């Protein structure tokens, strides 16, 4: 039987890892959106693909670059938190 404290601690750690994993992608999406928005405001170009394509490219580049970090974070979470709970430790 899992104790309430262990459950909430594992949930907290999982949510924190989710924040850490998503932080690089969300940061780049925010920065790319701000740059594209500033460019659109300065040039008065209101093209929908202009907002979508650069953000998508930036997100994909950061995703591929940070995939190792994401994988390591998830694997360590499961090895250190989830597997011992399943094994009864």
PDB file of N, CA, C and O in Angstrom:
ATOM      1  N   UNK A   1       0.845  -1.186   0.000  1.00  0.00           N
ATOM      2  CA  UNK A   1       0.000   0.000   0.000  1.00  0.00           C
ATOM      3  C   UNK A   1       0.885   1.242   0.000  1.00  0.00           C
ATOM      4  O   UNK A   1       1.790   1.366   0.825  1.00  0.00           O
ATOM      5  N   UNK A   2       0.621   2.163  -0.928  1.00  0.00           N
ATOM      6  CA  UNK A   2       1.447   3.358  -1.032  1.00  0.00           C
ATOM      7  C   UNK A   2       0.945   4.417  -0.055  1.00  0.00           C
ATOM      8  O   UNK A   2      -0.248   4.707   0.027  1.00  0.00           O
ATOM      9  N   UNK A   3       1.873   4.965   0.662  1.00  0.00           N
ATOM     10  CA  UNK A   3       1.571   6.021   1.609  1.00  0.00           C
ATOM     11  C   UNK A   3       1.211   7.302   0.857  1.00  0.00           C
ATOM     12  O   UNK A   3       1.690   7.526  -0.254  1.00  0.00           O
ATOM     13  N   UNK A   4       0.375   8.136   1.456  1.00  0.00           N
ATOM     14  CA  UNK A   4      -0.012   9.401   0.824  1.00  0.00           C
ATOM     15  C   UNK A   4       1.182  10.311   0.572  1.00  0.00           C
ATOM     16  O   UNK A   4       1.261  10.969  -0.466  1.00  0.00           O
ATOM     17  N   UNK A   5       2.094  10.346   1.505  1.00  0.00           N
ATOM     18  CA  UNK A   5       3.273  11.202   1.375  1.00  0.00           C
ATOM     19  C   UNK A   5       4.125  10.757   0.191  1.00  0.00           C
ATOM     20  O   UNK A   5       4.614  11.591  -0.570  1.00  0.00           O
ATOM     21  N   UNK A   6       4.302   9.461   0.035  1.00  0.00           N
ATOM     22  CA  UNK A   6       5.091   8.935  -1.081  1.00  0.00           C
ATOM     23  C   UNK A   6       4.404   9.252  -2.400  1.00  0.00           C
ATOM     24  O   UNK A   6       5.061   9.621  -3.373  1.00  0.00           O
ATOM     25  N   UNK A   7       3.083   9.110  -2.433  1.00  0.00           N
ATOM     26  CA  UNK A   7       2.330   9.406  -3.654  1.00  0.00           C
ATOM     27  C   UNK A   7       2.496  10.868  -4.061  1.00  0.00           C
ATOM     28  O   UNK A   7       2.812  11.165  -5.213  1.00  0.00           O
ATOM     29  N   UNK A   8       2.283  11.772  -3.119  1.00  0.00           N
ATOM     30  CA  UNK A   8       2.378  13.199  -3.442  1.00  0.00           C
ATOM     31  C   UNK A   8       3.813  13.624  -3.750  1.00  0.00           C
ATOM     32  O   UNK A   8       4.028  14.513  -4.574  1.00  0.00           O
ATOM     33  N   UNK A   9       4.780  13.012  -3.110  1.00  0.00           N
ATOM     34  CA  UNK A   9       6.177  13.326  -3.412  1.00  0.00           C
ATOM     35  C   UNK A   9       6.543  12.853  -4.816  1.00  0.00           C
ATOM     36  O   UNK A   9       7.245  13.550  -5.549  1.00  0.00           O
ATOM     37  N   UNK A  10       6.070  11.675  -5.186  1.00  0.00           N
ATOM     38  CA  UNK A  10       6.319  11.172  -6.533  1.00  0.00           C
ATOM     39  C   UNK A  10       5.606  12.030  -7.576  1.00  0.00           C
ATOM     40  O   UNK A  10       6.159  12.311  -8.639  1.00  0.00           O
ATOM     41  N   UNK A  11       4.383  12.441  -7.270  1.00  0.00           N
ATOM     42  CA  UNK A  11       3.649  13.319  -8.169  1.00  0.00           C
ATOM     43  C   UNK A  11       4.353  14.660  -8.321  1.00  0.00           C
ATOM     44  O   UNK A  11       4.461  15.180  -9.431  1.00  0.00           O
ATOM     45  N   UNK A  12       4.828  15.220  -7.224  1.00  0.00           N
ATOM     46  CA  UNK A  12       5.549  16.493  -7.267  1.00  0.00           C
ATOM     47  C   UNK A  12       6.814  16.371  -8.107  1.00  0.00           C
ATOM     48  O   UNK A  12       7.109  17.239  -8.928  1.00  0.00           O
ATOM     49  N   UNK A  13       7.559  15.289  -7.898  1.00  0.00           N
ATOM     50  CA  UNK A  13       8.786  15.078  -8.674  1.00  0.00           C
ATOM     51  C   UNK A  13       8.478  14.891 -10.160  1.00  0.00           C
ATOM     52  O   UNK A  13       9.220  15.376 -11.014  1.00  0.00           O
ATOM     53  N   UNK A  14       7.394  14.197 -10.467  1.00  0.00           N
ATOM     54  CA  UNK A  14       7.008  14.011 -11.866  1.00  0.00           C
ATOM     55  C   UNK A  14       6.606  15.310 -12.533  1.00  0.00           C
ATOM     56  O   UNK A  14       6.955  15.560 -13.686  1.00  0.00           O
ATOM     57  N   UNK A  15       5.869  16.137 -11.803  1.00  0.00           N
ATOM     58  CA  UNK A  15       5.480  17.430 -12.360  1.00  0.00           C
ATOM     59  C   UNK A  15       6.694  18.342 -12.548  1.00  0.00           C
ATOM     60  O   UNK A  15       6.783  19.071 -13.535  1.00  0.00           O
ATOM     61  N   UNK A  16       7.622  18.296 -11.598  1.00  0.00           N
ATOM     62  CA  UNK A  16       8.821  19.113 -11.741  1.00  0.00           C
ATOM     63  C   UNK A  16       9.645  18.659 -12.941  1.00  0.00           C
ATOM     64  O   UNK A  16      10.168  19.486 -13.688  1.00  0.00           O
ATOM     65  N   UNK A  17       9.761  17.340 -13.125  1.00  0.00           N
ATOM     66  CA  UNK A  17      10.483  16.831 -14.294  1.00  0.00           C
ATOM     67  C   UNK A  17       9.780  17.231 -15.586  1.00  0.00           C
ATOM     68  O   UNK A  17      10.438  17.522 -16.585  1.00  0.00           O
ATOM     69  N   UNK A  18       8.450  17.247 -15.577  1.00  0.00           N
ATOM     70  CA  UNK A  18       7.695  17.689 -16.768  1.00  0.00           C
ATOM     71  C   UNK A  18       7.986  19.149 -17.077  1.00  0.00           C
ATOM     72  O   UNK A  18       8.102  19.528 -18.242  1.00  0.00           O
ATOM     73  N   UNK A  19       8.104  19.969 -16.040  1.00  0.00           N
ATOM     74  CA  UNK A  19       8.443  21.388 -16.247  1.00  0.00           C
ATOM     75  C   UNK A  19       9.844  21.505 -16.839  1.00  0.00           C
ATOM     76  O   UNK A  19      10.061  22.262 -17.786  1.00  0.00           O
ATOM     77  N   UNK A  20      10.792  20.755 -16.280  1.00  0.00           N
ATOM     78  CA  UNK A  20      12.171  20.816 -16.784  1.00  0.00           C
ATOM     79  C   UNK A  20      12.272  20.333 -18.227  1.00  0.00           C
ATOM     80  O   UNK A  20      13.028  20.893 -19.021  1.00  0.00           O
ATOM     81  N   UNK A  21      11.516  19.300 -18.564  1.00  0.00           N
ATOM     82  CA  UNK A  21      11.566  18.747 -19.913  1.00  0.00           C
ATOM     83  C   UNK A  21      10.955  19.725 -20.923  1.00  0.00           C
ATOM     84  O   UNK A  21      11.463  19.871 -22.035  1.00  0.00           O
ATOM     85  N   UNK A  22       9.875  20.387 -20.536  1.00  0.00           N
ATOM     86  CA  UNK A  22       9.196  21.268 -21.483  1.00  0.00           C
ATOM     87  C   UNK A  22       9.794  22.667 -21.552  1.00  0.00           C
ATOM     88  O   UNK A  22       9.488  23.422 -22.475  1.00  0.00           O
ATOM     89  N   UNK A  23      10.632  23.021 -20.600  1.00  0.00           N
ATOM     90  CA  UNK A  23      11.167  24.376 -20.536  1.00  0.00           C
ATOM     91  C   UNK A  23      11.949  24.805 -21.783  1.00  0.00           C
ATOM     92  O   UNK A  23      11.718  25.914 -22.265  1.00  0.00           O
ATOM     93  N   UNK A  24      12.857  23.994 -22.332  1.00  0.00           N
ATOM     94  CA  UNK A  24      13.584  24.452 -23.529  1.00  0.00           C
ATOM     95  C   UNK A  24      12.666  24.723 -24.725  1.00  0.00           C
ATOM     96  O   UNK A  24      12.828  25.725 -25.422  1.00  0.00           O
ATOM     97  N   UNK A  25      11.710  23.832 -24.956  1.00  0.00           N
ATOM     98  CA  UNK A  25      10.826  23.997 -26.112  1.00  0.00           C
ATOM     99  C   UNK A  25       9.915  25.201 -25.927  1.00  0.00           C
ATOM    100  O   UNK A  25       9.727  25.989 -26.854  1.00  0.00           O
ATOM    101  N   UNK A  26       9.350  25.346 -24.736  1.00  0.00           N
ATOM    102  CA  UNK A  26       8.445  26.474 -24.505  1.00  0.00           C
ATOM    103  C   UNK A  26       9.186  27.809 -24.545  1.00  0.00           C
ATOM    104  O   UNK A  26       8.639  28.808 -25.011  1.00  0.00           O
ATOM    105  N   UNK A  27      10.426  27.829 -24.059  1.00  0.00           N
ATOM    106  CA  UNK A  27      11.216  29.066 -24.091  1.00  0.00           C
ATOM    107  C   UNK A  27      11.503  29.492 -25.520  1.00  0.00           C
ATOM    108  O   UNK A  27      11.369  30.666 -25.865  1.00  0.00           O
ATOM    109  N   UNK A  28      11.896  28.540 -26.344  1.00  0.00           N
ATOM    110  CA  UNK A  28      12.195  28.858 -27.740  1.00  0.00           C
ATOM    111  C   UNK A  28      10.931  29.276 -28.482  1.00  0.00           C
ATOM    112  O   UNK A  28      10.979  30.181 -29.314  1.00  0.00           O
ATOM    113  N   UNK A  29       9.803  28.632 -28.195  1.00  0.00           N
ATOM    114  CA  UNK A  29       8.550  29.021 -28.836  1.00  0.00           C
ATOM    115  C   UNK A  29       8.175  30.450 -28.450  1.00  0.00           C
ATOM    116  O   UNK A  29       7.707  31.222 -29.287  1.00  0.00           O
ATOM    117  N   UNK A  30       8.381  30.795 -27.183  1.00  0.00           N
ATOM    118  CA  UNK A  30       8.081  32.153 -26.736  1.00  0.00           C
ATOM    119  C   UNK A  30       8.985  33.179 -27.410  1.00  0.00           C
ATOM    120  O   UNK A  30       8.513  34.204 -27.903  1.00  0.00           O
ATOM    121  N   UNK A  31      10.274  32.902 -27.429  1.00  0.00           N
ATOM    122  CA  UNK A  31      11.230  33.837 -28.023  1.00  0.00           C
ATOM    123  C   UNK A  31      10.979  33.981 -29.529  1.00  0.00           C
ATOM    124  O   UNK A  31      10.992  35.090 -30.063  1.00  0.00           O
ATOM    125  N   UNK A  32      10.750  32.847 -30.209  1.00  0.00           N
ATOM    126  CA  UNK A  32      10.479  32.904 -31.657  1.00  0.00           C
ATOM    127  C   UNK A  32       9.177  33.654 -31.921  1.00  0.00           C
ATOM    128  O   UNK A  32       9.097  34.416 -32.884  1.00  0.00           O
ATOM    129  N   UNK A  33       8.176  33.458 -31.102  1.00  0.00           N
ATOM    130  CA  UNK A  33       6.910  34.171 -31.271  1.00  0.00           C
ATOM    131  C   UNK A  33       7.068  35.669 -31.077  1.00  0.00           C
ATOM    132  O   UNK A  33       6.484  36.466 -31.811  1.00  0.00           O
ATOM    133  N   UNK A  34       7.865  36.046 -30.079  1.00  0.00           N
ATOM    134  CA  UNK A  34       8.111  37.469 -29.857  1.00  0.00           C
ATOM    135  C   UNK A  34       8.865  38.104 -31.019  1.00  0.00           C
ATOM    136  O   UNK A  34       8.539  39.211 -31.447  1.00  0.00           O
ATOM    137  N   UNK A  35       9.867  37.405 -31.526  1.00  0.00           N
ATOM    138  CA  UNK A  35      10.660  37.937 -32.645  1.00  0.00           C
ATOM    139  C   UNK A  35       9.791  38.065 -33.895  1.00  0.00           C
ATOM    140  O   UNK A  35       9.825  39.090 -34.576  1.00  0.00           O
ATOM    141  N   UNK A  36       9.016  37.028 -34.194  1.00  0.00           N
ATOM    142  CA  UNK A  36       8.152  37.079 -35.377  1.00  0.00           C
ATOM    143  C   UNK A  36       7.080  38.147 -35.214  1.00  0.00           C
ATOM    144  O   UNK A  36       6.769  38.862 -36.167  1.00  0.00           O
ATOM    145  N   UNK A  37       6.512  38.265 -34.015  1.00  0.00           N
ATOM    146  CA  UNK A  37       5.508  39.301 -33.769  1.00  0.00           C
ATOM    147  C   UNK A  37       6.079  40.693 -33.912  1.00  0.00           C
ATOM    148  O   UNK A  37       5.432  41.579 -34.471  1.00  0.00           O
ATOM    149  N   UNK A  38       7.289  40.895 -33.412  1.00  0.00           N
ATOM    150  CA  UNK A  38       7.951  42.189 -33.565  1.00  0.00           C
ATOM    151  C   UNK A  38       8.236  42.481 -35.032  1.00  0.00           C
ATOM    152  O   UNK A  38       8.049  43.606 -35.496  1.00  0.00           O
ATOM    153  N   UNK A  39       8.690  41.464 -35.761  1.00  0.00           N
ATOM    154  CA  UNK A  39       8.945  41.627 -37.186  1.00  0.00           C
ATOM    155  C   UNK A  39       7.661  41.975 -37.941  1.00  0.00           C
ATOM    156  O   UNK A  39       7.666  42.835 -38.822  1.00  0.00           O
ATOM    157  N   UNK A  40       6.560  41.301 -37.589  1.00  0.00           N
ATOM    158  CA  UNK A  40       5.287  41.589 -38.250  1.00  0.00           C
ATOM    159  C   UNK A  40       4.795  42.995 -37.919  1.00  0.00           C
ATOM    160  O   UNK A  40       4.242  43.683 -38.777  1.00  0.00           O
ATOM    161  N   UNK A  41       4.997  43.415 -36.681  1.00  0.00           N
ATOM    162  CA  UNK A  41       4.552  44.754 -36.302  1.00  0.00           C
ATOM    163  C   UNK A  41       5.377  45.836 -37.000  1.00  0.00           C
ATOM    164  O   UNK A  41       4.849  46.880 -37.384  1.00  0.00           O
ATOM    165  N   UNK A  42       6.657  45.579 -37.159  1.00  0.00           N
ATOM    166  CA  UNK A  42       7.523  46.576 -37.800  1.00  0.00           C
ATOM    167  C   UNK A  42       7.304  46.661 -39.309  1.00  0.00           C
ATOM    168  O   UNK A  42       7.440  47.734 -39.898  1.00  0.00           O
ATOM    169  N   UNK A  43       6.963  45.527 -39.936  1.00  0.00           N
ATOM    170  CA  UNK A  43       6.827  45.518 -41.391  1.00  0.00           C
ATOM    171  C   UNK A  43       5.374  45.520 -41.854  1.00  0.00           C
ATOM    172  O   UNK A  43       5.121  45.625 -43.053  1.00  0.00           O
ATOM    173  N   UNK A  44       4.435  45.410 -40.958  1.00  0.00           N
ATOM    174  CA  UNK A  44       2.992  45.352 -41.272  1.00  0.00           C
ATOM    175  C   UNK A  44       2.637  44.171 -42.170  1.00  0.00           C
ATOM    176  O   UNK A  44       1.674  44.240 -42.934  1.00  0.00           O
ATOM    177  N   UNK A  45       3.398  43.104 -42.084  1.00  0.00           N
ATOM    178  CA  UNK A  45       3.094  41.876 -42.822  1.00  0.00           C
ATOM    179  C   UNK A  45       2.260  40.988 -41.896  1.00  0.00           C
ATOM    180  O   UNK A  45       2.706  40.629 -40.806  1.00  0.00           O
ATOM    181  N   UNK A  46       1.064  40.641 -42.330  1.00  0.00           N
ATOM    182  CA  UNK A  46       0.173  39.826 -41.502  1.00  0.00           C
ATOM    183  C   UNK A  46      -0.095  38.472 -42.168  1.00  0.00           C
ATOM    184  O   UNK A  46      -1.244  38.107 -42.418  1.00  0.00           O
ATOM    185  N   UNK A  47       0.949  37.762 -42.440  1.00  0.00           N
ATOM    186  CA  UNK A  47       0.838  36.451 -43.075  1.00  0.00           C
ATOM    187  C   UNK A  47       0.806  35.376 -41.987  1.00  0.00           C
ATOM    188  O   UNK A  47       1.666  35.359 -41.107  1.00  0.00           O
ATOM    189  N   UNK A  48      -0.187  34.476 -42.046  1.00  0.00           N
ATOM    190  CA  UNK A  48      -0.336  33.455 -41.011  1.00  0.00           C
ATOM    191  C   UNK A  48       0.805  32.443 -41.018  1.00  0.00           C
ATOM    192  O   UNK A  48       1.222  31.969 -39.961  1.00  0.00           O
ATOM    193  N   UNK A  49       1.311  32.110 -42.202  1.00  0.00           N
ATOM    194  CA  UNK A  49       2.405  31.139 -42.248  1.00  0.00           C
ATOM    195  C   UNK A  49       3.688  31.724 -41.685  1.00  0.00           C
ATOM    196  O   UNK A  49       4.572  30.985 -41.251  1.00  0.00           O
ATOM    197  N   UNK A  50       3.796  33.041 -41.690  1.00  0.00           N
ATOM    198  CA  UNK A  50       4.986  33.673 -41.141  1.00  0.00           C
ATOM    199  C   UNK A  50       5.078  33.462 -39.636  1.00  0.00           C
ATOM    200  O   UNK A  50       6.183  33.416 -39.096  1.00  0.00           O
ATOM    201  N   UNK A  51       3.964  33.334 -38.950  1.00  0.00           N
ATOM    202  CA  UNK A  51       4.007  33.073 -37.511  1.00  0.00           C
ATOM    203  C   UNK A  51       4.205  31.602 -37.225  1.00  0.00           C
ATOM    204  O   UNK A  51       4.824  31.244 -36.222  1.00  0.00           O
ATOM    205  N   UNK A  52       3.694  30.748 -38.085  1.00  0.00           N
ATOM    206  CA  UNK A  52       3.710  29.314 -37.816  1.00  0.00           C
ATOM    207  C   UNK A  52       5.034  28.642 -38.166  1.00  0.00           C
ATOM    208  O   UNK A  52       5.586  27.903 -37.350  1.00  0.00           O
ATOM    209  N   UNK A  53       5.541  28.887 -39.349  1.00  0.00           N
ATOM    210  CA  UNK A  53       6.712  28.161 -39.853  1.00  0.00           C
ATOM    211  C   UNK A  53       7.984  28.439 -39.041  1.00  0.00           C
ATOM    212  O   UNK A  53       8.668  27.481 -38.680  1.00  0.00           O
ATOM    213  N   UNK A  54       8.336  29.686 -38.736  1.00  0.00           N
ATOM    214  CA  UNK A  54       9.569  29.883 -37.955  1.00  0.00           C
ATOM    215  C   UNK A  54       9.491  29.277 -36.548  1.00  0.00           C
ATOM    216  O   UNK A  54      10.477  28.739 -36.045  1.00  0.00           O
ATOM    217  N   UNK A  55       8.317  29.367 -35.918  1.00  0.00           N
ATOM    218  CA  UNK A  55       8.177  28.756 -34.599  1.00  0.00           C
ATOM    219  C   UNK A  55       8.289  27.243 -34.684  1.00  0.00           C
ATOM    220  O   UNK A  55       8.920  26.618 -33.832  1.00  0.00           O
ATOM    221  N   UNK A  56       7.691  26.659 -35.691  1.00  0.00           N
ATOM    222  CA  UNK A  56       7.771  25.212 -35.866  1.00  0.00           C
ATOM    223  C   UNK A  56       9.204  24.760 -36.095  1.00  0.00           C
ATOM    224  O   UNK A  56       9.648  23.774 -35.508  1.00  0.00           O
ATOM    225  N   UNK A  57       9.925  25.473 -36.941  1.00  0.00           N
ATOM    226  CA  UNK A  57      11.329  25.124 -37.213  1.00  0.00           C
ATOM    227  C   UNK A  57      12.171  25.266 -35.942  1.00  0.00           C
ATOM    228  O   UNK A  57      12.988  24.396 -35.639  1.00  0.00           O
ATOM    229  N   UNK A  58      11.977  26.352 -35.203  1.00  0.00           N
ATOM    230  CA  UNK A  58      12.739  26.557 -33.969  1.00  0.00           C
ATOM    231  C   UNK A  58      12.427  25.476 -32.947  1.00  0.00           C
ATOM    232  O   UNK A  58      13.329  24.975 -32.277  1.00  0.00           O
ATOM    233  N   UNK A  59      11.168  25.119 -32.825  1.00  0.00           N
ATOM    234  CA  UNK A  59      10.780  24.079 -31.870  1.00  0.00           C
ATOM    235  C   UNK A  59      11.381  22.738 -32.265  1.00  0.00           C
ATOM    236  O   UNK A  59      11.876  22.006 -31.407  1.00  0.00           O
ATOM    237  N   UNK A  60      11.344  22.407 -33.551  1.00  0.00           N
ATOM    238  CA  UNK A  60      11.924  21.132 -34.000  1.00  0.00           C
ATOM    239  C   UNK A  60      13.426  21.079 -33.763  1.00  0.00           C
ATOM    240  O   UNK A  60      13.955  20.046 -33.352  1.00  0.00           O
ATOM    241  N   UNK A  61      14.119  22.191 -34.021  1.00  0.00           N
ATOM    242  CA  UNK A  61      15.574  22.219 -33.795  1.00  0.00           C
ATOM    243  C   UNK A  61      15.890  22.015 -32.312  1.00  0.00           C
ATOM    244  O   UNK A  61      16.778  21.236 -31.965  1.00  0.00           O
ATOM    245  N   UNK A  62      15.168  22.710 -31.447  1.00  0.00           N
ATOM    246  CA  UNK A  62      15.414  22.571 -30.009  1.00  0.00           C
ATOM    247  C   UNK A  62      14.996  21.187 -29.527  1.00  0.00           C
ATOM    248  O   UNK A  62      15.647  20.614 -28.654  1.00  0.00           O
ATOM    249  N   UNK A  63      13.929  20.650 -30.080  1.00  0.00           N
ATOM    250  CA  UNK A  63      13.503  19.301 -29.699  1.00  0.00           C
ATOM    251  C   UNK A  63      14.580  18.277 -30.018  1.00  0.00           C
ATOM    252  O   UNK A  63      14.918  17.442 -29.179  1.00  0.00           O
ATOM    253  N   UNK A  64      15.117  18.339 -31.224  1.00  0.00           N
ATOM    254  CA  UNK A  64      16.174  17.399 -31.599  1.00  0.00           C
ATOM    255  C   UNK A  64      17.436  17.633 -30.772  1.00  0.00           C
ATOM    256  O   UNK A  64      18.142  16.685 -30.429  1.00  0.00           O
ATOM    257  N   UNK A  65      17.717  18.890 -30.454  1.00  0.00           N
ATOM    258  CA  UNK A  65      18.909  19.180 -29.653  1.00  0.00           C
ATOM    259  C   UNK A  65      18.792  18.771 -28.204  1.00  0.00           C
ATOM    260  O   UNK A  65      19.791  18.419 -27.576  1.00  0.00           O
ATOM    261  N   UNK A  66      17.586  18.810 -27.661  1.00  0.00           N
ATOM    262  CA  UNK A  66      17.417  18.502 -26.245  1.00  0.00           C
ATOM    263  C   UNK A  66      16.811  17.125 -26.007  1.00  0.00           C
ATOM    264  O   UNK A  66      16.424  16.807 -24.883  1.00  0.00           O
ATOM    265  N   UNK A  67      16.726  16.319 -27.033  1.00  0.00           N
ATOM    266  CA  UNK A  67      16.135  14.996 -26.879  1.00  0.00           C
ATOM    267  C   UNK A  67      16.920  14.114 -25.911  1.00  0.00           C
ATOM    268  O   UNK A  67      16.327  13.332 -25.167  1.00  0.00           O
ATOM    269  N   UNK A  68      18.231  14.232 -25.914  1.00  0.00           N
ATOM    270  CA  UNK A  68      19.046  13.453 -24.983  1.00  0.00           C
ATOM    271  C   UNK A  68      18.774  13.840 -23.541  1.00  0.00           C
ATOM    272  O   UNK A  68      18.660  12.976 -22.673  1.00  0.00           O
ATOM    273  N   UNK A  69      18.669  15.140 -23.284  1.00  0.00           N
ATOM    274  CA  UNK A  69      18.348  15.624 -21.941  1.00  0.00           C
ATOM    275  C   UNK A  69      16.972  15.138 -21.494  1.00  0.00           C
ATOM    276  O   UNK A  69      16.793  14.717 -20.351  1.00  0.00           O
ATOM    277  N   UNK A  70      16.011  15.200 -22.399  1.00  0.00           N
ATOM    278  CA  UNK A  70      14.662  14.747 -22.062  1.00  0.00           C
ATOM    279  C   UNK A  70      14.640  13.258 -21.730  1.00  0.00           C
ATOM    280  O   UNK A  70      14.008  12.837 -20.762  1.00  0.00           O
ATOM    281  N   UNK A  71      15.329  12.477 -22.534  1.00  0.00           N
ATOM    282  CA  UNK A  71      15.374  11.040 -22.310  1.00  0.00           C
ATOM    283  C   UNK A  71      16.062  10.711 -20.994  1.00  0.00           C
ATOM    284  O   UNK A  71      15.573   9.879 -20.230  1.00  0.00           O
ATOM    285  N   UNK A  72      17.195  11.358 -20.721  1.00  0.00           N
ATOM    286  CA  UNK A  72      17.894  11.120 -19.458  1.00  0.00           C
ATOM    287  C   UNK A  72      17.034  11.484 -18.261  1.00  0.00           C
ATOM    288  O   UNK A  72      17.031  10.763 -17.263  1.00  0.00           O
ATOM    289  N   UNK A  73      16.308  12.586 -18.341  1.00  0.00           N
ATOM    290  CA  UNK A  73      15.461  13.019 -17.244  1.00  0.00           C
ATOM    291  C   UNK A  73      14.344  12.013 -16.991  1.00  0.00           C
ATOM    292  O   UNK A  73      14.080  11.656 -15.843  1.00  0.00           O
ATOM    293  N   UNK A  74      13.694  11.562 -18.042  1.00  0.00           N
ATOM    294  CA  UNK A  74      12.615  10.596 -17.878  1.00  0.00           C
ATOM    295  C   UNK A  74      13.119   9.249 -17.372  1.00  0.00           C
ATOM    296  O   UNK A  74      12.501   8.638 -16.500  1.00  0.00           O
ATOM    297  N   UNK A  75      14.227   8.794 -17.914  1.00  0.00           N
ATOM    298  CA  UNK A  75      14.770   7.499 -17.484  1.00  0.00           C
ATOM    299  C   UNK A  75      15.201   7.553 -16.025  1.00  0.00           C
ATOM    300  O   UNK A  75      14.946   6.615 -15.270  1.00  0.00           O
ATOM    301  N   UNK A  76      15.848   8.635 -15.624  1.00  0.00           N
ATOM    302  CA  UNK A  76      16.262   8.729 -14.218  1.00  0.00           C
ATOM    303  C   UNK A  76      15.055   8.835 -13.296  1.00  0.00           C
ATOM    304  O   UNK A  76      15.082   8.287 -12.194  1.00  0.00           O
ATOM    305  N   UNK A  77      13.987   9.531 -13.719  1.00  0.00           N
ATOM    306  CA  UNK A  77      12.778   9.600 -12.896  1.00  0.00           C
ATOM    307  C   UNK A  77      12.197   8.209 -12.682  1.00  0.00           C
ATOM    308  O   UNK A  77      11.851   7.838 -11.560  1.00  0.00           O
ATOM    309  N   UNK A  78      12.094   7.451 -13.753  1.00  0.00           N
ATOM    310  CA  UNK A  78      11.515   6.125 -13.625  1.00  0.00           C
ATOM    311  C   UNK A  78      12.423   5.179 -12.849  1.00  0.00           C
ATOM    312  O   UNK A  78      11.938   4.370 -12.057  1.00  0.00           O
ATOM    313  N   UNK A  79      13.740   5.268 -13.064  1.00  0.00           N
ATOM    314  CA  UNK A  79      14.648   4.378 -12.347  1.00  0.00           C
ATOM    315  C   UNK A  79      14.743   4.712 -10.862  1.00  0.00           C
ATOM    316  O   UNK A  79      14.851   3.812 -10.029  1.00  0.00           O
ATOM    317  N   UNK A  80      14.704   6.001 -10.525  1.00  0.00           N
ATOM    318  CA  UNK A  80      14.875   6.399  -9.134  1.00  0.00           C
ATOM    319  C   UNK A  80      13.569   6.487  -8.358  1.00  0.00           C
ATOM    320  O   UNK A  80      13.574   6.318  -7.139  1.00  0.00           O
ATOM    321  N   UNK A  81      12.448   6.747  -9.029  1.00  0.00           N
ATOM    322  CA  UNK A  81      11.186   6.959  -8.324  1.00  0.00           C
ATOM    323  C   UNK A  81      10.158   5.854  -8.551  1.00  0.00           C
ATOM    324  O   UNK A  81       9.634   5.279  -7.597  1.00  0.00           O
ATOM    325  N   UNK A  82       9.878   5.565  -9.807  1.00  0.00           N
ATOM    326  CA  UNK A  82       8.752   4.694 -10.125  1.00  0.00           C
ATOM    327  C   UNK A  82       9.084   3.216  -9.942  1.00  0.00           C
ATOM    328  O   UNK A  82       8.316   2.480  -9.324  1.00  0.00           O
ATOM    329  N   UNK A  83      10.216   2.784 -10.472  1.00  0.00           N
ATOM    330  CA  UNK A  83      10.581   1.376 -10.382  1.00  0.00           C
ATOM    331  C   UNK A  83      10.726   0.902  -8.931  1.00  0.00           C
ATOM    332  O   UNK A  83      10.244  -0.183  -8.606  1.00  0.00           O
ATOM    333  N   UNK A  84      11.368   1.671  -8.051  1.00  0.00           N
ATOM    334  CA  UNK A  84      11.410   1.226  -6.650  1.00  0.00           C
ATOM    335  C   UNK A  84      10.015   1.132  -6.011  1.00  0.00           C
ATOM    336  O   UNK A  84       9.791   0.269  -5.162  1.00  0.00           O
ATOM    337  N   UNK A  85       9.093   1.989  -6.398  1.00  0.00           N
ATOM    338  CA  UNK A  85       7.731   1.897  -5.862  1.00  0.00           C
ATOM    339  C   UNK A  85       7.023   0.641  -6.365  1.00  0.00           C
ATOM    340  O   UNK A  85       6.286  -0.007  -5.623  1.00  0.00           O
ATOM    341  N   UNK A  86       7.256   0.308  -7.634  1.00  0.00           N
ATOM    342  CA  UNK A  86       6.649  -0.896  -8.179  1.00  0.00           C
ATOM    343  C   UNK A  86       7.266  -2.138  -7.540  1.00  0.00           C
ATOM    344  O   UNK A  86       6.569  -3.109  -7.245  1.00  0.00           O
ATOM    345  N   UNK A  87       8.572  -2.096  -7.332  1.00  0.00           N
ATOM    346  CA  UNK A  87       9.269  -3.236  -6.742  1.00  0.00           C
ATOM    347  C   UNK A  87       8.991  -3.364  -5.249  1.00  0.00           C
ATOM    348  O   UNK A  87       9.302  -4.390  -4.645  1.00  0.00           O
ATOM    349  N   UNK A  88       8.413  -2.337  -4.658  1.00  0.00           N
ATOM    350  CA  UNK A  88       8.069  -2.424  -3.245  1.00  0.00           C
ATOM    351  C   UNK A  88       9.138  -1.861  -2.327  1.00  0.00           C
ATOM    352  O   UNK A  88       9.158  -2.166  -1.135  1.00  0.00           O
ATOM    353  N   UNK A  89      10.039  -1.031  -2.880  1.00  0.00           N
ATOM    354  CA  UNK A  89      11.127  -0.500  -2.079  1.00  0.00           C
ATOM    355  C   UNK A  89      10.825   0.825  -1.619  1.00  0.00           C
ATOM    356  O   UNK A  89      11.636   1.437  -0.922  1.00  0.00           O
TER     357      UNK A  89
END
